Amino acid sequence: MLPDGAKAVKNGYQKKHIKDFSEAGLEKFIIETCRAELTHLLAILPFWVFGFFAPFYIIPIMLVYALIVNLPCMIAQRYNRPKLVKLLDRMRKKNSNI
């Protein structure tokens, strides 16, 4: 249900569905979840800049807006990443036993 900005970037990695269930594909997906979480965290930080251009009361409004827009995406990454890591670990254990 969350938007994916991968189409806006050249060669962006779409995270809506896992397309490659190989070890390399899962590793790349995990790295992308880390990158996405960091990007959303960094997008929250500059909310206070609007205080230079607008009345002071705008700063808390911009903070709330930044949190509402970015926290769901960060939560989704944190929710999904441990599952992906667990799946990757299982795959590695299975492949090492063969």
HELIX and SHEET records of a PDB file:
HELIX    1   1 GLY A    5  ALA A    8  5                                   4    
HELIX    2   2 GLU A   23  ILE A   44  1                                  22    
HELIX    3   3 LEU A   45  PHE A   52  5                                   8    
HELIX    4   4 ILE A   58  ASN A   97  1                                  40    
END                                                                             
